Amino acid sequence: MPARPPAPITCTGLARIHDNGVMALDPLDLTFAPGRTTALIGPSGCGKSTLLRLIAGLDRPTAGEVLIAGLPPARQAAQGAIAMAFQDPSLLPWLTLRRNIALARKLARQPANPGLVDRLIGLVGLEGFHETRPAALSGGMRQRAAIARALVTQPRVLLLDEPFGAVDELTRRQLARDLPPLWQPLGTTTVLVTHSVDEAVLLSDRILVLSPRPARVVADLAVPLPHPRALQVTETPAFRRIAAQALAALAQGVADSPALAAQ
């Protein structure tokens, strides 16, 4: 698949206060390097998914802005340049696998490309299931289909919100091994939300550790491990050292949280 030019993501003074008055994000100044994968980890409810939704243009900031290659997310989304995959694959039950994936190009106002759809079905390991409906697929197969659907628009930005969280541990590890090689060679700028420190280290080039709400960055860790990464890398000293740093930063962020300290 031909790649679009890599797209940097810049967040400037980005803050979000929900309608109930809860501050989800402290003002954040962040840059996500083009063509790299950044993992966001932090306590439940700290604002990880809120940040992802702001980058996607699915939510509006209370203050500050997000720019993707110099344009607001809505402009990039209108060109099919942003794709998002959630924990719930959300496939339409009345459509076949092939039609579910092809629909993403139609919604992005891109021309039909049956060859690309079929190629992605094969690349995610679902060859032979083109005409199968979601109810006949396992959880892992549906998640593979959701990744194929996200990639069929050839996005410049891929946003993943706990994409493997709803499957069993074995399937989760297989997906974490098999799927990143699909988007990494394209130069896609990827932001991943996960609760798994090991998954963050395995998949990313950089880990941002967020504090309890309102989210602020408590650690910015590089992951200088070569790609592609086999599951065996999780047993290496370098991997375990980065994971330990991330866990320590998580614990420190919780300990330093003013809201928790006041309880």
Secondary structure as a PSIPRED ss2 file (coil, helix, strand):
# PSIPRED VFORMAT (PSIPRED V4.0)

   1 M C   1.000  0.000  0.000
   2 P C   1.000  0.000  0.000
   3 A C   1.000  0.000  0.000
   4 R C   1.000  0.000  0.000
   5 P C   1.000  0.000  0.000
   6 P C   1.000  0.000  0.000
   7 A C   1.000  0.000  0.000
   8 P C   1.000  0.000  0.000
   9 I E   0.000  0.000  1.000
  10 T E   0.000  0.000  1.000
  11 C E   0.000  0.000  1.000
  12 T E   0.000  0.000  1.000
  13 G E   0.000  0.000  1.000
  14 L E   0.000  0.000  1.000
  15 A E   0.000  0.000  1.000
  16 R E   0.000  0.000  1.000
  17 I E   0.000  0.000  1.000
  18 H C   1.000  0.000  0.000
  19 D C   1.000  0.000  0.000
  20 N C   1.000  0.000  0.000
  21 G C   1.000  0.000  0.000
  22 V C   1.000  0.000  0.000
  23 M E   0.000  0.000  1.000
  24 A E   0.000  0.000  1.000
  25 L E   0.000  0.000  1.000
  26 D E   0.000  0.000  1.000
  27 P E   0.000  0.000  1.000
  28 L E   0.000  0.000  1.000
  29 D E   0.000  0.000  1.000
  30 L E   0.000  0.000  1.000
  31 T E   0.000  0.000  1.000
  32 F E   0.000  0.000  1.000
  33 A C   1.000  0.000  0.000
  34 P C   1.000  0.000  0.000
  35 G C   1.000  0.000  0.000
  36 R C   1.000  0.000  0.000
  37 T E   0.000  0.000  1.000
  38 T E   0.000  0.000  1.000
  39 A E   0.000  0.000  1.000
  40 L E   0.000  0.000  1.000
  41 I E   0.000  0.000  1.000
  42 G C   1.000  0.000  0.000
  43 P C   1.000  0.000  0.000
  44 S C   1.000  0.000  0.000
  45 G C   1.000  0.000  0.000
  46 C C   1.000  0.000  0.000
  47 G C   1.000  0.000  0.000
  48 K H   0.000  1.000  0.000
  49 S H   0.000  1.000  0.000
  50 T H   0.000  1.000  0.000
  51 L H   0.000  1.000  0.000
  52 L H   0.000  1.000  0.000
  53 R H   0.000  1.000  0.000
  54 L H   0.000  1.000  0.000
  55 I H   0.000  1.000  0.000
  56 A H   0.000  1.000  0.000
  57 G C   1.000  0.000  0.000
  58 L C   1.000  0.000  0.000
  59 D C   1.000  0.000  0.000
  60 R C   1.000  0.000  0.000
  61 P C   1.000  0.000  0.000
  62 T C   1.000  0.000  0.000
  63 A E   0.000  0.000  1.000
  64 G E   0.000  0.000  1.000
  65 E E   0.000  0.000  1.000
  66 V E   0.000  0.000  1.000
  67 L E   0.000  0.000  1.000
  68 I E   0.000  0.000  1.000
  69 A C   1.000  0.000  0.000
  70 G C   1.000  0.000  0.000
  71 L E   0.000  0.000  1.000
  72 P C   1.000  0.000  0.000
  73 P H   0.000  1.000  0.000
  74 A H   0.000  1.000  0.000
  75 R H   0.000  1.000  0.000
  76 Q H   0.000  1.000  0.000
  77 A H   0.000  1.000  0.000
  78 A H   0.000  1.000  0.000
  79 Q C   1.000  0.000  0.000
  80 G C   1.000  0.000  0.000
  81 A C   1.000  0.000  0.000
  82 I E   0.000  0.000  1.000
  83 A E   0.000  0.000  1.000
  84 M E   0.000  0.000  1.000
  85 A E   0.000  0.000  1.000
  86 F C   1.000  0.000  0.000
  87 Q C   1.000  0.000  0.000
  88 D C   1.000  0.000  0.000
  89 P C   1.000  0.000  0.000
  90 S C   1.000  0.000  0.000
  91 L C   1.000  0.000  0.000
  92 L C   1.000  0.000  0.000
  93 P C   1.000  0.000  0.000
  94 W C   1.000  0.000  0.000
  95 L C   1.000  0.000  0.000
  96 T C   1.000  0.000  0.000
  97 L H   0.000  1.000  0.000
  98 R H   0.000  1.000  0.000
  99 R H   0.000  1.000  0.000
 100 N H   0.000  1.000  0.000
 101 I H   0.000  1.000  0.000
 102 A H   0.000  1.000  0.000
 103 L H   0.000  1.000  0.000
 104 A H   0.000  1.000  0.000
 105 R H   0.000  1.000  0.000
 106 K H   0.000  1.000  0.000
 107 L H   0.000  1.000  0.000
 108 A C   1.000  0.000  0.000
 109 R C   1.000  0.000  0.000
 110 Q C   1.000  0.000  0.000
 111 P C   1.000  0.000  0.000
 112 A C   1.000  0.000  0.000
 113 N C   1.000  0.000  0.000
 114 P H   0.000  1.000  0.000
 115 G H   0.000  1.000  0.000
 116 L H   0.000  1.000  0.000
 117 V H   0.000  1.000  0.000
 118 D H   0.000  1.000  0.000
 119 R H   0.000  1.000  0.000
 120 L H   0.000  1.000  0.000
 121 I H   0.000  1.000  0.000
 122 G H   0.000  1.000  0.000
 123 L H   0.000  1.000  0.000
 124 V C   1.000  0.000  0.000
 125 G C   1.000  0.000  0.000
 126 L C   1.000  0.000  0.000
 127 E C   1.000  0.000  0.000
 128 G C   1.000  0.000  0.000
 129 F C   1.000  0.000  0.000
 130 H C   1.000  0.000  0.000
 131 E C   1.000  0.000  0.000
 132 T C   1.000  0.000  0.000
 133 R C   1.000  0.000  0.000
 134 P H   0.000  1.000  0.000
 135 A H   0.000  1.000  0.000
 136 A H   0.000  1.000  0.000
 137 L C   1.000  0.000  0.000
 138 S C   1.000  0.000  0.000
 139 G H   0.000  1.000  0.000
 140 G H   0.000  1.000  0.000
 141 M H   0.000  1.000  0.000
 142 R H   0.000  1.000  0.000
 143 Q H   0.000  1.000  0.000
 144 R H   0.000  1.000  0.000
 145 A H   0.000  1.000  0.000
 146 A H   0.000  1.000  0.000
 147 I H   0.000  1.000  0.000
 148 A H   0.000  1.000  0.000
 149 R H   0.000  1.000  0.000
 150 A H   0.000  1.000  0.000
 151 L H   0.000  1.000  0.000
 152 V C   1.000  0.000  0.000
 153 T C   1.000  0.000  0.000
 154 Q C   1.000  0.000  0.000
 155 P C   1.000  0.000  0.000
 156 R C   1.000  0.000  0.000
 157 V E   0.000  0.000  1.000
 158 L E   0.000  0.000  1.000
 159 L E   0.000  0.000  1.000
 160 L E   0.000  0.000  1.000
 161 D E   0.000  0.000  1.000
 162 E C   1.000  0.000  0.000
 163 P C   1.000  0.000  0.000
 164 F C   1.000  0.000  0.000
 165 G C   1.000  0.000  0.000
 166 A C   1.000  0.000  0.000
 167 V C   1.000  0.000  0.000
 168 D C   1.000  0.000  0.000
 169 E H   0.000  1.000  0.000
 170 L H   0.000  1.000  0.000
 171 T H   0.000  1.000  0.000
 172 R H   0.000  1.000  0.000
 173 R H   0.000  1.000  0.000
 174 Q H   0.000  1.000  0.000
 175 L H   0.000  1.000  0.000
 176 A H   0.000  1.000  0.000
 177 R H   0.000  1.000  0.000
 178 D H   0.000  1.000  0.000
 179 L C   1.000  0.000  0.000
 180 P H   0.000  1.000  0.000
 181 P H   0.000  1.000  0.000
 182 L H   0.000  1.000  0.000
 183 W H   0.000  1.000  0.000
 184 Q H   0.000  1.000  0.000
 185 P H   0.000  1.000  0.000
 186 L H   0.000  1.000  0.000
 187 G C   1.000  0.000  0.000
 188 T C   1.000  0.000  0.000
 189 T E   0.000  0.000  1.000
 190 T E   0.000  0.000  1.000
 191 V E   0.000  0.000  1.000
 192 L E   0.000  0.000  1.000
 193 V E   0.000  0.000  1.000
 194 T C   1.000  0.000  0.000
 195 H C   1.000  0.000  0.000
 196 S C   1.000  0.000  0.000
 197 V H   0.000  1.000  0.000
 198 D H   0.000  1.000  0.000
 199 E H   0.000  1.000  0.000
 200 A H   0.000  1.000  0.000
 201 V H   0.000  1.000  0.000
 202 L H   0.000  1.000  0.000
 203 L H   0.000  1.000  0.000
 204 S C   1.000  0.000  0.000
 205 D C   1.000  0.000  0.000
 206 R E   0.000  0.000  1.000
 207 I E   0.000  0.000  1.000
 208 L E   0.000  0.000  1.000
 209 V E   0.000  0.000  1.000
 210 L E   0.000  0.000  1.000
 211 S C   1.000  0.000  0.000
 212 P C   1.000  0.000  0.000
 213 R C   1.000  0.000  0.000
 214 P C   1.000  0.000  0.000
 215 A E   0.000  0.000  1.000
 216 R C   1.000  0.000  0.000
 217 V E   0.000  0.000  1.000
 218 V E   0.000  0.000  1.000
 219 A E   0.000  0.000  1.000
 220 D E   0.000  0.000  1.000
 221 L E   0.000  0.000  1.000
 222 A E   0.000  0.000  1.000
 223 V C   1.000  0.000  0.000
 224 P C   1.000  0.000  0.000
 225 L C   1.000  0.000  0.000
 226 P C   1.000  0.000  0.000
 227 H C   1.000  0.000  0.000
 228 P C   1.000  0.000  0.000
 229 R C   1.000  0.000  0.000
 230 A C   1.000  0.000  0.000
 231 L H   0.000  1.000  0.000
 232 Q H   0.000  1.000  0.000
 233 V H   0.000  1.000  0.000
 234 T H   0.000  1.000  0.000
 235 E H   0.000  1.000  0.000
 236 T C   1.000  0.000  0.000
 237 P H   0.000  1.000  0.000
 238 A H   0.000  1.000  0.000
 239 F H   0.000  1.000  0.000
 240 R H   0.000  1.000  0.000
 241 R H   0.000  1.000  0.000
 242 I H   0.000  1.000  0.000
 243 A H   0.000  1.000  0.000
 244 A H   0.000  1.000  0.000
 245 Q H   0.000  1.000  0.000
 246 A H   0.000  1.000  0.000
 247 L H   0.000  1.000  0.000
 248 A H   0.000  1.000  0.000
 249 A H   0.000  1.000  0.000
 250 L H   0.000  1.000  0.000
 251 A H   0.000  1.000  0.000
 252 Q H   0.000  1.000  0.000
 253 G H   0.000  1.000  0.000
 254 V H   0.000  1.000  0.000
 255 A H   0.000  1.000  0.000
 256 D C   1.000  0.000  0.000
 257 S C   1.000  0.000  0.000
 258 P H   0.000  1.000  0.000
 259 A H   0.000  1.000  0.000
 260 L H   0.000  1.000  0.000
 261 A H   0.000  1.000  0.000
 262 A C   1.000  0.000  0.000
 263 Q C   1.000  0.000  0.000
